[in-house]
Structure formats: C-alpha cells, structure tokens
C-alpha cells in the first residue's frame, strides 16, 4: 500500500492585513517573505557569472544548481542563459504572487528505486539573501517528502508547514554504518536544485521528482 500523501500544493492569498493559507487545514495568517529583487539578481551574477559577460549560461549553469533548475521560468527570451534582469523579474514575481508559504510533495529515487530514510535539505541559494528559510526532513520508505521549514524557523509559532517561494539547492544524504552512501554530487557538491513557486511546472503538475544515480 502506498503511503498517504498530503495535498499537492497550497499557497497563500492576499487578505487586507495579512496572508492566509488556502486549503489543507483551513486559514492561518503568516508573514510574506521580504525579497530584494535587485539585490538577489546582483548577487546571483556575482556568484555565477564567472566570465563577467552579464549572463549565467552554458558551463556556468552547471555550477548554479538553483538557476539551472529554474531556467524554464527565468529564461524569458529563451536564449539558454540567465541575465541579471531575468533574476530580478522572477524574484519580483514571487513578491507579486503574495505567497507566504506553500506545500508540495517531492519524490527521490536512487537508480530508479525509492530512496527511503534519506536526509533532505532544501537550502536557499546564497543570492536569496536570507529572505527565506531552509528546510530539513527525511524521506519515507516510498522516497516521498513534504519539505517544510522547521517549527523553530517559521515566521510565527502558528505558521503552517511548508516552504517559502524562492530558489533552492538540494542536498541529499544517507549514512549507513557510518558511511555516506549518496555521491557527493548530490550533497556536498550538489547539482540538484528547485524553484518553489505556485506557477512552477513541476510543482503545479505534481512531478517534483529527483532521479539520483549511485554511479
């Protein structure tokens, strides 16, 4: 029997003086993250535009897991690169969406099989400038996880579980008999990323699936 999974995704909607979580347990108020579109965009270029041409593209994207994962949403002119303006516009869109927190499921597979009991961290990209909180949790036996900010890191004690909109690196770890069993490219040198947004294709279509390989 497959494990029971919560609803695919939820998002906050604007109310006169607060944000309200829609669905999944009823309304609860929470704070909207404070983004800096121009600051985040400038920092992304500083970190990843290694040839200083004003874009993050080709080989540079290989070292920018969050930007690469979000390329579908970022690359508005479809040139295969990310510009400072595109990052700023995307960050502004999260603010315009008025998302306080949202919930979705992710699936982790290793060599095509469910990766159970693995420790998963969604780590905000450095260019998010501390606007959003990281999440940490463990997959169930089916490889499923609902990423959520730890209670002590949520905006208020009453904030419901979930994640804040933004771009994240993902680190996966599973230690057995004192040894890390997951390749470094998925943890210390991770190539995994995810944009958390109410209009992200994978989240909307409930297809947030990470296919890891042991070799």
N, C-alpha and C positions, 0 to 999 in steps of 0.2 A: 504494500500500500504506500502510495506516495505521500510525503508529509504535507500537512495543511499549510497553505501559504496565504499571507495576508494580501490585501488588495494590491493591484499592480503599482499604482502611483496616486498620490494625493498632493494637492498644492494649496497654498494659502491665497485668499482673495481679499481685496481691499475693503475694509469697513471704515466708518468715519474716523475713528480714533485708534484703530488697532487692526491687526491682521487676524483672520480667522481660518483655521484649518477646515477644509471642506471634506466631508466624508470620513470614513474609518474611525468611528468612535465619537463623532459629534464635534461641535466647535470648541476651540480653546484659543485664547489670544496668545500672540507671541510677537517678538520684535523682528523687523525687517533687517537683514544684514546691511552694513554700511559699506558699500563698494566705492572704489575710486577708479572709475574707468580710465582716465588719462594716466594715473599713477600705475595701474596694473599693466597697461599697454606699454608704457616706457620701460617698466621692469622686465617684461617679457622679452623685449628687444635686447635689453642689456644682458640678459641671461643666455639667450639662444641665437641671436643674430651675430654669429661669430665672425662673419666676413664683412660686417657693417655695411651691407647694401640696402638696409631698410626693410628686409624681409626675412622670415624664417621659412626656408624651403629645402627641398631635396635632402641632403645629408644632415642638415641642421635639425630637421624634424625627427630624425632618428634618435636624437638626444633630447627631444622635447616630448615625452610621452603624453602629457596632457594636451598640448596643442595638436599633436598628431591625431589623437582620439577625437578631438573636437573639430577637425578640419572641415568636415561636412557642413558644420554650422558657421565656422569662421570665414571660410574662403568664399566670400560673396561674389567675386569676379571670376571664380573658377580657373585661376591661373596656377593652382597647385602650391601656392605659397600663402603665408600669413603676414599681413602688414600690421604696423602699429595701429593704424586707423581701424582695421578689422577687429583687433582685440578690444579696443576701446568701445566700439559699437556693440560688440557681443556682451561686454560687461554692463553696458548701459541697458541692454535688453533684459538682463536679469533684474535690474532695479525696476524697470518699467513693468515687468510681469508681476511685481509685488509679491514675490514668493518668500514666505517666511521659512517654511520647511516643507519637505516633500518626502514621500516614502515610495520605495520601489524594491523589487527583488533582483538579485544578481545570482548567476549560476557560474560555478567554477568547475572546470573539467581538467583532468590531467591524463594525457594520452587517450582522450575520448571517454574516460570514466569519471564519475562524480568524485570530486576532491572533497572528502569529508574531514571534519575536525582540523581544518586549516585556519590559521590566524590571518585575518584580512584587515589591512589598514587602508582607508581612503585618506590620503594625505594631500591637503590643499597645495597646489603649485605655489612656489615661493612668490610668484607675481600676484597672487591673490591678496597679498599684503595683510594677512591675518584677519580678513573680512569674514571668513567662515571657519568653522571648527572641523578638525579631523574626526574620523570615526574609526572604531575598532570593534571587531567581533570575530566570531568563529562560524564556519560553515557547518551545516548539519550533515547527516550521513548522505543526503542526496546532493551535496555540493551547493546548497542554497544558503543565501544570507540576505537579510534585510538590513542594509547599512544604517547605522543610527549613531548620532552623537551621544557619547556617554552622558548620563544624567547630570554629573557634576559640571559638564561643559556646556549644557544647554542654556539659552538666554535666561530662562526662569525655571524654577522647580516644577512648574506645571506645564512646561513646553512638551508637546507630544513627541514621540520618537520619529526619527527620520534624518534627512540631510538637508543642508542649505545649498542653494544653487551656486554653481561655480565649476572650476576645472581642477581635477584631482589626479595625482599619481596613485597607483595602487600597488601595495606591497603584499606579497603572499608568503607565508612561512608555515612549515610543518616540521617540527622537530621530533624525531623518533630515536630512542636510545641515545639521546644527547647529540644527535647529528641532524643538521638541516637537510631535508630531503628535496627541497624545491630549488631549482637552479637560481643562481644569483641574478639572472636577467629578469626574474620576477619578484625579487625582493631588494637586495642592496643596490643592484644596478638595474632597477626595474624599467621595462619597456611598456608597461601597462598604464593606461590612463582612461579617464571617463569624464565627460561633461555631465553634470547634474543640472537638468533644466526641464521644465514642463513641456518643451517642444522638441527635446532630443529624440531622434528617430528610434533608437534602441529602447529608451525608456517608455515612450508612447506605445510602441508595439510589443512591449514586454519581452524584449530579446537582448537583455543585458547579459551576455554570455562570454566568458573568458576561457579560451581553449589553450591550455598550457601543454607544453611538451617536456618530457623529462630529459630528452637528448636533442 
